[in-house]
Amino acid sequence: MSGPGKKVVDVAFKASKNIDWEGMAKLLVSDEARKEFATLRRTFDEVNSTLQTKFSQEPEPINWEYYRKGIGSRLVDMYKEAYESVEIPKFVDTVTPQYKPKFDALLVELKEAEEKSLKESERLEKEIAEVQELKISTMTADEYFEKHPELKKKFDDEIRNDYWGY
């Protein structure tokens, strides 16, 4: 097989190999989402299977001699000439160049948002750990000052200098 049909089959085949179906399935929480996802996967597999079988095969060559014997050479020659004169136009992609820069810009924006999100997530996780560590209701002043020596120094300086805040 050659031409556009082959390209479609190749792209579909590569796409099916790069999809992490199990990873996406783990992200689903509702039963309805799981059903829809199963339908999507089944449909994708059916279309991919059709592409693999129907469009991946070369068409069988026409046996012109067989038809010459049954119909007559003049009519068959006319059909053969018409068949061979058919030119299938090459597909010229005019859409991708328009949207490629926009898509690339969105990818850059996505990466930036992802990095920002990861940093914020990391910061929040640290903050949660600190709050859990504090256990303020059972913590003594000495334990608190152990974790925050700069505050202990500040309070000691204030007491030493007889500064009581008024």
Residue frames as qw, qx, qy, qz and C-alpha x, y, z in Angstrom:
[[0.000, 0.889, 0.459, 0.000, 0.00, 0.00, 0.00],
 [0.424, -0.004, 0.013, 0.905, 1.18, 3.50, -0.73],
 [0.059, -0.532, -0.323, -0.781, -0.09, 7.05, -0.68],
 [0.321, -0.456, 0.213, -0.802, -2.46, 8.75, 1.75],
 [0.870, -0.295, -0.239, -0.317, -4.13, 5.53, 2.90],
 [0.787, 0.055, -0.447, 0.422, -0.81, 4.15, 4.06],
 [0.137, 0.384, -0.349, 0.844, -0.09, 7.36, 5.97],
 [0.614, -0.431, -0.005, -0.662, -3.43, 7.14, 7.76],
 [0.931, -0.178, -0.318, -0.019, -2.77, 3.55, 8.75],
 [0.616, 0.207, -0.429, 0.628, 0.75, 4.36, 9.96],
 [0.118, -0.436, 0.255, -0.855, -0.41, 7.33, 12.03],
 [0.773, -0.375, -0.097, -0.503, -3.27, 5.35, 13.56],
 [0.894, -0.050, -0.399, 0.197, -0.94, 2.48, 14.39],
 [0.412, 0.268, -0.413, 0.766, 1.62, 4.78, 16.03],
 [0.359, -0.458, 0.111, -0.805, -1.11, 6.64, 17.90],
 [0.867, -0.327, -0.239, -0.291, -2.51, 3.41, 19.32],
 [0.787, 0.030, -0.432, 0.440, 0.93, 2.44, 20.63],
 [0.236, 0.298, -0.318, 0.869, 1.40, 5.79, 22.42],
 [0.522, -0.524, -0.119, -0.663, -1.93, 5.86, 24.26],
 [0.117, 0.149, -0.847, 0.498, -1.69, 4.96, 27.94],
 [0.548, -0.395, -0.498, -0.544, -5.17, 3.48, 28.31],
 [0.655, -0.382, -0.599, 0.258, -4.48, 1.98, 31.74],
 [0.315, -0.090, -0.282, 0.902, -3.02, 5.24, 33.03],
 [0.268, -0.227, -0.190, -0.917, -6.05, 7.20, 31.86],
 [0.626, -0.390, -0.612, -0.286, -8.44, 4.59, 33.30],
 [0.527, -0.260, -0.582, 0.562, -6.87, 5.02, 36.74],
 [0.059, 0.029, -0.125, 0.990, -7.80, 8.71, 36.69],
 [0.430, -0.355, -0.477, -0.679, -11.52, 8.03, 36.29],
 [0.120, -0.113, 0.711, -0.683, -13.64, 8.18, 39.43],
 [0.638, 0.154, 0.308, -0.689, -17.27, 7.69, 38.43],
 [0.593, 0.136, 0.791, 0.060, -18.88, 4.59, 36.95],
 [0.536, 0.783, 0.262, -0.175, -20.38, 6.68, 34.14],
 [0.113, 0.847, -0.459, -0.243, -16.92, 7.95, 33.20],
 [0.408, -0.315, 0.846, 0.140, -15.58, 4.40, 33.18],
 [0.631, 0.448, 0.631, -0.053, -18.41, 3.27, 30.88],
 [0.410, 0.892, -0.010, -0.190, -17.81, 6.18, 28.50],
 [0.115, -0.725, 0.647, 0.208, -14.08, 5.49, 28.56],
 [0.558, -0.032, 0.824, 0.088, -14.67, 1.81, 27.76],
 [0.594, 0.686, 0.409, -0.096, -16.87, 2.84, 24.84],
 [0.195, 0.909, -0.298, -0.218, -14.22, 5.25, 23.59],
 [0.299, -0.515, 0.782, 0.185, -11.51, 2.58, 23.79],
 [0.623, 0.240, 0.744, 0.021, -13.66, -0.04, 22.07],
 [0.505, 0.829, 0.193, -0.145, -14.57, 2.40, 19.28],
 [0.020, 0.836, -0.500, -0.227, -10.92, 3.41, 18.86],
 [0.453, -0.273, 0.837, 0.143, -9.87, -0.24, 18.63],
 [0.640, 0.491, 0.589, -0.047, -12.59, -0.97, 16.05],
 [0.388, 0.905, -0.059, -0.162, -11.59, 1.98, 13.87],
 [0.155, -0.713, 0.660, 0.180, -7.92, 1.11, 14.22],
 [0.593, -0.012, 0.801, 0.076, -8.63, -2.52, 13.31],
 [0.608, 0.699, 0.366, -0.085, -10.58, -1.40, 10.24],
 [0.198, 0.909, -0.320, -0.178, -7.73, 0.86, 9.19],
 [0.358, -0.509, 0.769, 0.146, -5.21, -1.94, 9.67],
 [0.581, 0.156, 0.794, 0.092, -7.16, -4.48, 7.63],
 [0.517, 0.745, 0.416, -0.072, -9.01, -2.46, 5.02],
 [0.278, 0.952, -0.118, -0.051, -6.46, 0.19, 4.11],
 [0.395, -0.674, 0.589, 0.204, -3.21, -1.61, 4.74],
 [0.707, 0.111, 0.660, 0.229, -3.60, -3.97, 1.80],
 [0.019, 0.328, -0.506, -0.798, -2.62, -3.20, -1.76],
 [0.740, 0.363, 0.175, -0.538, -5.52, -3.49, -4.18],
 [0.715, 0.039, 0.653, 0.247, -5.35, -6.50, -6.40],
 [0.014, 0.364, -0.477, -0.800, -4.20, -5.62, -9.93],
 [0.714, 0.419, 0.186, -0.529, -6.86, -5.78, -12.60],
 [0.511, -0.058, 0.788, 0.337, -6.56, -8.78, -14.92],
 [0.374, 0.533, -0.153, -0.744, -7.29, -6.97, -18.19],
 [0.193, 0.215, -0.869, -0.401, -6.77, -10.15, -20.28],
 [0.124, 0.290, 0.915, -0.253, -9.57, -11.90, -18.41],
 [0.318, 0.632, 0.362, -0.607, -11.98, -9.09, -19.32],
 [0.220, 0.482, -0.530, -0.662, -10.74, -8.93, -22.92],
 [0.028, -0.013, -0.977, -0.211, -11.77, -12.54, -23.43],
 [0.095, 0.495, 0.821, -0.266, -15.28, -12.00, -22.04],
 [0.178, 0.782, 0.298, -0.519, -16.15, -8.48, -23.17],
 [0.637, 0.674, 0.200, 0.315, -13.92, -7.67, -26.08],
 [0.638, -0.123, -0.059, 0.758, -10.63, -5.89, -26.41],
 [0.147, 0.543, 0.212, 0.799, -11.93, -2.56, -27.70],
 [0.484, -0.760, -0.215, -0.378, -14.15, -1.82, -24.69],
 [0.813, -0.468, -0.128, 0.323, -11.57, -3.17, -22.22],
 [0.572, 0.164, 0.035, 0.803, -8.82, -1.05, -23.80],
 [0.089, -0.689, -0.180, -0.696, -11.05, 2.00, -23.46],
 [0.676, -0.708, -0.153, -0.136, -11.64, 1.24, -19.76],
 [0.819, -0.211, -0.070, 0.529, -7.97, 0.47, -19.21],
 [0.371, 0.412, 0.070, 0.829, -6.94, 3.76, -20.78],
 [0.331, -0.741, -0.144, -0.567, -9.49, 5.67, -18.68],
 [0.816, -0.546, -0.164, 0.094, -8.42, 3.80, -15.54],
 [0.745, -0.076, -0.025, 0.663, -4.74, 4.53, -16.08],
 [0.214, 0.540, 0.115, 0.806, -5.41, 8.19, -16.87],
 [0.497, -0.803, -0.265, -0.193, -7.05, 8.80, -13.51],
 [0.418, 0.345, -0.457, 0.705, -4.75, 10.86, -11.35],
 [0.532, -0.704, -0.457, 0.112, -5.44, 10.99, -7.67],
 [0.117, 0.842, -0.165, 0.501, -4.45, 14.43, -6.45],
 [0.532, 0.021, -0.595, 0.602, -1.88, 14.66, -3.71],
 [0.394, -0.824, -0.406, 0.032, -3.22, 15.98, -0.44],
 [0.342, 0.433, -0.209, 0.807, -1.78, 19.37, 0.36],
 [0.439, -0.609, -0.566, 0.341, -2.10, 20.28, 4.01],
 [0.140, 0.581, 0.051, 0.800, -2.94, 23.96, 4.28],
 [0.567, -0.732, -0.211, -0.314, -4.44, 23.83, 7.76],
 [0.831, -0.344, -0.208, 0.385, -1.53, 22.55, 9.83],
 [0.481, 0.229, -0.082, 0.842, 0.79, 25.48, 9.02],
 [0.230, -0.651, -0.138, -0.710, -1.90, 27.87, 10.26],
 [0.724, -0.613, -0.090, -0.302, -2.44, 26.14, 13.56],
 [0.832, 0.044, -0.357, 0.423, 1.05, 24.78, 14.28],
 [0.232, 0.393, -0.334, 0.825, 2.35, 28.07, 15.80],
 [0.551, -0.486, 0.042, -0.677, -0.78, 28.38, 17.93],
 [0.938, -0.221, -0.260, -0.062, -0.43, 24.79, 19.06],
 [0.674, 0.191, -0.387, 0.599, 3.26, 25.24, 19.86],
 [0.077, -0.481, 0.249, -0.837, 2.45, 28.38, 21.87],
 [0.769, -0.421, -0.061, -0.477, -0.18, 26.45, 23.79],
 [0.903, -0.046, -0.360, 0.229, 2.34, 23.71, 24.51],
 [0.373, 0.335, -0.381, 0.777, 4.78, 26.27, 25.91],
 [0.406, -0.464, 0.123, -0.777, 2.01, 27.79, 28.00],
 [0.902, -0.265, -0.254, -0.226, 1.03, 24.32, 29.18],
 [0.751, 0.096, -0.438, 0.485, 4.60, 23.53, 30.26],
 [0.072, 0.396, -0.318, 0.858, 4.82, 26.81, 32.17],
 [0.654, -0.408, -0.008, -0.637, 1.49, 26.14, 33.89],
 [0.920, -0.124, -0.371, 0.034, 2.63, 22.62, 34.71],
 [0.537, 0.214, -0.451, 0.680, 5.88, 23.88, 36.28],
 [0.220, -0.416, 0.211, -0.857, 3.99, 26.54, 38.23],
 [0.817, -0.319, -0.175, -0.447, 1.48, 23.96, 39.41],
 [0.851, -0.018, -0.450, 0.272, 4.22, 21.55, 40.50],
 [0.286, 0.300, -0.413, 0.811, 6.00, 24.29, 42.44],
 [0.466, -0.390, 0.100, -0.788, 2.78, 25.36, 44.13],
 [0.900, -0.209, -0.321, -0.209, 1.95, 21.75, 44.92],
 [0.689, 0.112, -0.492, 0.520, 5.39, 21.26, 46.45],
 [0.002, -0.362, 0.316, -0.877, 5.01, 24.44, 48.50],
 [0.680, -0.354, -0.055, -0.640, 1.60, 23.35, 49.76],
 [0.891, -0.105, -0.437, 0.058, 2.88, 19.90, 50.68],
 [0.452, 0.197, -0.486, 0.722, 5.67, 21.50, 52.72],
 [0.286, -0.362, 0.176, -0.869, 3.18, 23.80, 54.39],
 [0.838, -0.281, -0.258, -0.389, 0.90, 20.86, 55.24],
 [0.786, 0.005, -0.503, 0.360, 3.87, 18.98, 56.70],
 [0.183, 0.288, -0.398, 0.852, 4.80, 22.01, 58.80],
 [0.544, -0.360, 0.022, -0.758, 1.26, 22.43, 60.09],
 [0.904, -0.194, -0.353, -0.141, 1.05, 18.75, 60.95],
 [0.634, 0.156, -0.493, 0.575, 4.42, 19.01, 62.65],
 [0.091, -0.505, 0.226, -0.828, 3.33, 21.95, 64.76],
 [0.541, -0.413, -0.732, 0.037, 0.75, 20.05, 66.80],
 [0.005, -0.519, 0.191, -0.833, 0.17, 23.36, 68.56],
 [0.682, -0.550, -0.127, -0.465, -2.34, 22.07, 71.12],
 [0.917, -0.369, -0.077, 0.129, 0.23, 19.74, 72.71],
 [0.650, 0.430, -0.180, 0.600, 3.42, 21.69, 71.94],
 [0.499, -0.700, -0.212, 0.465, 5.38, 23.39, 74.68],
 [0.130, 0.974, -0.112, -0.147, 7.03, 26.80, 74.26],
 [0.410, -0.590, 0.627, 0.302, 10.46, 25.12, 74.36],
 [0.622, 0.216, 0.707, 0.260, 9.47, 22.76, 71.51],
 [0.395, 0.869, 0.296, 0.023, 8.15, 25.71, 69.50],
 [0.064, -0.933, 0.304, 0.183, 11.30, 27.78, 70.07],
 [0.617, -0.278, 0.666, 0.315, 13.41, 24.76, 69.11],
 [0.568, 0.479, 0.597, 0.303, 11.78, 24.85, 65.67],
 [0.226, 0.875, 0.191, 0.383, 11.90, 28.68, 65.47],
 [0.646, -0.309, -0.223, 0.661, 15.15, 29.84, 67.10],
 [0.203, 0.352, 0.131, 0.904, 14.85, 33.32, 65.52],
 [0.437, -0.684, -0.303, -0.500, 11.69, 33.96, 67.57],
 [0.762, -0.500, -0.293, 0.289, 13.36, 32.74, 70.76],
 [0.525, 0.018, -0.046, 0.850, 16.24, 35.16, 70.16],
 [0.073, -0.534, -0.243, -0.806, 13.78, 38.01, 69.49],
 [0.610, -0.681, -0.317, -0.253, 11.83, 37.35, 72.69],
 [0.755, -0.342, -0.224, 0.512, 15.00, 36.95, 74.76],
 [0.347, 0.232, 0.043, 0.908, 16.29, 40.29, 73.41],
 [0.292, -0.636, -0.276, -0.659, 13.00, 42.00, 74.27],
 [0.734, -0.612, -0.293, 0.032, 13.04, 40.61, 77.80],
 [0.696, -0.133, -0.120, 0.695, 16.70, 41.51, 78.28],
 [0.185, 0.266, 0.106, 0.940, 16.06, 45.09, 77.06],
 [0.061, 0.405, 0.645, -0.645, 12.96, 45.36, 79.23],
 [0.304, 0.112, -0.345, -0.881, 10.74, 45.99, 76.18],
 [0.301, 0.227, 0.876, -0.302, 7.23, 44.74, 76.84],
 [0.185, 0.414, 0.748, 0.485, 5.54, 46.05, 73.69],
 [0.077, -0.877, -0.446, -0.163, 4.04, 49.29, 75.09]]
